Amino acid sequence: MSSSRTATVTMSRAEYERCVHRGLAGPAPMIEDSAVITRWRADHPDWRGRYWAYTETDDGVLRLRPLNVARTTRSQAAA
């Protein structure tokens, strides 16, 4: 297991929905390999455990990563 701890990517609800539509994100229960979830929890203690996404690295490679979706504020929900 990796001992590196990194901040979890966070995106807006709208951005998450666009990624889901394109097949680039989804709910964490879709990942059947519990070893992946266990590793993510160890490496990303700030991960809420609900979502994943493919994120692009600097060299253009897509990597499967844990994802937090930003909570909607009341002003955003009313708009």
N, CA, C and O of each residue as an XYZ file, in Angstrom:
316
protein
N       0.823     -1.193      0.000
C       0.000      0.000      0.000
C       0.857      1.243      0.000
O       1.946      1.285      0.573
N       0.336      2.239     -0.654
C       1.043      3.514     -0.715
C       0.895      4.260      0.605
O      -0.172      4.254      1.219
N       1.958      4.890      1.024
C       1.879      5.665      2.260
C       1.658      7.150      1.973
O       1.553      7.955      2.898
N       1.586      7.513      0.680
C       1.378      8.924      0.347
C      -0.079      9.303      0.551
O      -0.992      8.560      0.192
N      -0.270     10.465      1.131
C      -1.623     10.981      1.341
C      -1.767     12.238      0.508
O      -0.950     13.156      0.583
N      -2.811     12.256     -0.277
C      -3.034     13.409     -1.135
C      -4.447     13.926     -0.944
O      -5.342     13.202     -0.509
N      -4.625     15.193     -1.281
C      -5.957     15.786     -1.182
C      -6.854     15.179     -2.257
O      -6.414     14.910     -3.374
N      -8.082     14.975     -1.907
C      -9.057     14.415     -2.828
C      -9.601     15.517     -3.730
O      -9.890     16.622     -3.272
N      -9.735     15.206     -5.011
C     -10.315     16.149     -5.962
C     -11.765     16.416     -5.564
O     -12.498     15.493     -5.211
N     -12.176     17.689     -5.624
C     -13.566     18.076     -5.360
C     -14.083     18.826     -6.577
O     -13.399     19.698     -7.112
N     -15.291     18.488     -7.015
C     -15.908     19.208     -8.128
C     -17.343     19.573     -7.787
O     -17.940     19.015     -6.867
N     -17.880     20.508     -8.535
C     -19.259     20.949     -8.307
C     -20.229     19.839     -8.706
O     -19.871     18.929     -9.454
N     -21.445     19.923     -8.207
C     -22.487     18.955     -8.562
C     -22.741     18.971    -10.073
O     -22.893     17.914    -10.686
N     -22.787     20.163    -10.673
C     -23.032     20.269    -12.119
C     -21.911     19.603    -12.918
O     -22.173     18.885    -13.883
N     -20.669     19.842    -12.514
C     -19.532     19.231    -13.203
C     -19.568     17.713    -13.035
O     -19.296     16.977    -13.984
N     -19.902     17.241    -11.837
C     -20.026     15.807    -11.587
C     -21.088     15.199    -12.506
O     -20.842     14.161    -13.120
N     -22.252     15.819    -12.610
C     -23.333     15.302    -13.459
C     -22.889     15.221    -14.922
O     -23.232     14.264    -15.616
N     -22.129     16.215    -15.399
C     -21.605     16.160    -16.768
C     -20.651     14.983    -16.927
O     -20.689     14.287    -17.942
N     -19.795     14.756    -15.934
C     -18.850     13.636    -15.992
C     -19.577     12.294    -15.956
O     -19.186     11.363    -16.659
N     -20.619     12.185    -15.153
C     -21.414     10.953    -15.101
C     -22.017     10.689    -16.477
O     -21.979      9.560    -16.967
N     -22.568     11.714    -17.094
C     -23.190     11.582    -18.416
C     -22.183     11.070    -19.448
O     -22.546     10.311    -20.347
N     -20.932     11.481    -19.320
C     -19.877     11.067    -20.251
C     -19.179      9.780    -19.821
O     -18.266      9.320    -20.507
N     -19.593      9.187    -18.694
C     -18.983      7.949    -18.218
C     -17.662      8.146    -17.510
O     -16.885      7.200    -17.376
N     -17.390      9.366    -17.051
C     -16.115      9.673    -16.411
C     -16.195      9.752    -14.896
O     -15.194     10.042    -14.242
N     -17.376      9.497    -14.321
C     -17.552      9.555    -12.868
C     -18.766      8.713    -12.496
O     -19.583      8.354    -13.343
N     -18.859      8.408    -11.196
C     -20.002      7.635    -10.728
C     -19.955      7.426     -9.233
O     -19.043      7.902     -8.556
N     -20.949      6.708     -8.715
C     -20.980      6.421     -7.282
C     -19.968      5.335     -6.919
O     -19.743      4.404     -7.692
N     -19.371      5.459     -5.754
C     -18.349      4.505     -5.311
C     -18.848      3.066     -5.228
O     -18.064      2.159     -5.507
N     -20.119      2.796     -4.859
C     -20.561      1.397     -4.805
C     -20.444      0.654     -6.134
O     -20.508     -0.576     -6.148
N     -20.274      1.364     -7.250
C     -20.084      0.708     -8.542
C     -18.732      0.006     -8.621
O     -18.547     -0.886     -9.449
N     -17.789      0.397     -7.773
C     -16.467     -0.239     -7.759
C     -16.564     -1.465     -6.864
O     -16.732     -1.355     -5.650
N     -16.455     -2.632     -7.485
C     -16.657     -3.874     -6.745
C     -15.423     -4.334     -5.984
O     -15.538     -5.138     -5.059
N     -14.251     -3.842     -6.350
C     -13.012     -4.262     -5.699
C     -12.847     -3.512     -4.380
O     -12.485     -2.335     -4.372
N     -13.110     -4.188     -3.275
C     -13.034     -3.526     -1.972
C     -11.605     -3.109     -1.621
O     -11.410     -2.217     -0.796
N     -10.610     -3.740     -2.233
C      -9.222     -3.351     -1.979
C      -8.973     -1.924     -2.479
O      -8.215     -1.172     -1.868
N      -9.609     -1.561     -3.583
C      -9.474     -0.201     -4.115
C     -10.064      0.797     -3.129
O      -9.435      1.806     -2.808
N     -11.268      0.516     -2.650
C     -11.939      1.405     -1.699
C     -11.115      1.524     -0.417
O     -10.953      2.621      0.119
N     -10.601      0.407      0.070
C      -9.785      0.404      1.290
C      -8.535      1.259      1.097
O      -8.167      2.033      1.981
N      -7.891      1.121     -0.045
C      -6.682      1.911     -0.312
C      -7.018      3.391     -0.407
O      -6.307      4.230      0.147
N      -8.102      3.713     -1.108
C      -8.495      5.121     -1.213
C      -8.764      5.719      0.160
O      -8.371      6.853      0.431
N      -9.428      4.968      1.025
C      -9.719      5.482      2.376
C      -8.425      5.737      3.148
O      -8.336      6.700      3.908
N      -7.425      4.879      2.955
C      -6.141      5.058      3.638
C      -5.351      6.235      3.057
O      -4.760      7.016      3.803
N      -5.344      6.359      1.735
C      -4.550      7.394      1.067
C      -5.233      8.757      1.009
O      -4.567      9.776      0.828
N      -6.551      8.784      1.160
C      -7.327     10.025      1.043
C      -8.279     10.146      2.232
O      -9.482      9.933      2.081
N      -7.756     10.483      3.406
C      -8.610     10.535      4.602
C      -9.733     11.571      4.511
O     -10.701     11.493      5.267
N      -9.618     12.539      3.596
C     -10.684     13.532      3.434
C     -11.779     13.077      2.462
O     -12.757     13.797      2.264
N     -11.629     11.894      1.854
C     -12.626     11.385      0.915
C     -13.886     10.986      1.671
O     -13.811     10.293      2.685
N     -15.037     11.419      1.184
C     -16.310     11.115      1.842
C     -16.818      9.715      1.521
O     -17.776      9.252      2.141
N     -16.197      9.036      0.569
C     -16.534      7.646      0.279
C     -17.740      7.438     -0.611
O     -18.335      6.360     -0.609
N     -18.111      8.456     -1.372
C     -19.333      8.335     -2.176
C     -19.102      8.253     -3.679
O     -19.863      7.580     -4.374
N     -18.071      8.920     -4.202
C     -17.935      9.056     -5.649
C     -16.517      8.779     -6.125
O     -15.559      8.851     -5.355
N     -16.404      8.460     -7.409
C     -15.123      8.292     -8.083
C     -15.179      9.079     -9.387
O     -16.258      9.441     -9.857
N     -14.008      9.342     -9.969
C     -13.932      9.991    -11.279
C     -12.597      9.657    -11.923
O     -11.612      9.365    -11.245
N     -12.590      9.707    -13.239
C     -11.337      9.680    -13.966
C     -10.841     11.114    -14.009
O     -11.566     12.012    -14.439
N      -9.608     11.335    -13.567
C      -9.014     12.666    -13.632
C      -7.771     12.593    -14.511
O      -7.058     11.590    -14.524
N      -7.527     13.669    -15.240
C      -6.418     13.703    -16.179
C      -5.143     14.176    -15.492
O      -5.152     15.159    -14.751
N      -4.053     13.467    -15.746
C      -2.751     13.862    -15.213
C      -2.125     14.901    -16.140
O      -2.671     15.197    -17.202
N      -0.984     15.454    -15.742
C      -0.289     16.463    -16.547
C       0.101     15.940    -17.928
O       0.196     16.709    -18.885
N       0.328     14.618    -18.029
C       0.716     14.051    -19.324
C      -0.479     13.493    -20.106
O      -0.290     12.772    -21.085
N      -1.709     13.820    -19.683
C      -2.901     13.452    -20.433
C      -3.461     12.067    -20.174
O      -4.352     11.616    -20.894
N      -2.955     11.385    -19.158
C      -3.434     10.047    -18.823
C      -4.603     10.152    -17.848
O      -4.532     10.899    -16.872
N      -5.682      9.404    -18.108
C      -6.815      9.380    -17.182
C      -6.554      8.362    -16.082
O      -6.201      7.215    -16.360
N      -6.728      8.779    -14.843
C      -6.530      7.912    -13.674
C      -7.823      7.839    -12.876
O      -8.499      8.849    -12.684
N      -8.163      6.651    -12.416
C      -9.334      6.464    -11.565
C      -8.975      6.939    -10.165
O      -8.008      6.460     -9.573
N      -9.749      7.880     -9.635
C      -9.454      8.489     -8.337
C     -10.724      8.657     -7.524
O     -11.820      8.702     -8.081
N     -10.580      8.749     -6.203
C     -11.749      9.083     -5.381
C     -12.129     10.540     -5.627
O     -11.286     11.354     -6.008
N     -13.387     10.859     -5.411
C     -13.890     12.195     -5.712
C     -14.856     12.643     -4.633
O     -15.676     11.860     -4.153
N     -14.756     13.891     -4.261
C     -15.773     14.530     -3.420
C     -16.562     15.485     -4.302
O     -15.995     16.193     -5.134
N     -17.871     15.497     -4.113
C     -18.734     16.430     -4.832
C     -19.100     17.531     -3.858
O     -19.568     17.268     -2.750
N     -18.881     18.778     -4.285
C     -19.161     19.926     -3.419
C     -20.639     19.956     -3.059
O     -21.511     19.682     -3.884
N     -20.885     20.289     -1.828
C     -22.271     20.408     -1.379
C     -22.889     21.663     -1.971
O     -22.220     22.686     -2.120
N     -24.152     21.580     -2.301
C     -24.874     22.724     -2.846
C     -25.232     23.672     -1.716
O     -25.773     23.258     -0.690
N     -24.928     24.942     -1.911
C     -25.305     25.939     -0.905
C     -26.752     26.355     -1.148
O     -27.296     26.119     -2.227
N     -27.361     26.960     -0.170
C     -28.760     27.376     -0.308
C     -28.950     28.370     -1.439
O     -29.954     28.312     -2.148
N     -28.001     29.284     -1.621
C     -28.133     30.276     -2.695
C     -28.043     29.612     -4.066
O     -28.725     30.036     -4.998
N     -27.209     28.572     -4.205
C     -27.118     27.843     -5.466
C     -28.389     27.040     -5.710
O     -28.868     26.977     -6.842
N     -28.939     26.430     -4.674
C     -30.132     25.609     -4.813
C     -31.343     26.455     -5.184
O     -32.235     25.979     -5.886
N     -31.388     27.703     -4.725
C     -32.522     28.585     -4.998
C     -32.467     29.164     -6.408
O     -33.492     29.579     -6.950
N     -31.287     29.195     -6.999
C     -31.126     29.810     -8.330
C     -31.742     28.990     -9.433
O     -31.684     29.381    -10.599
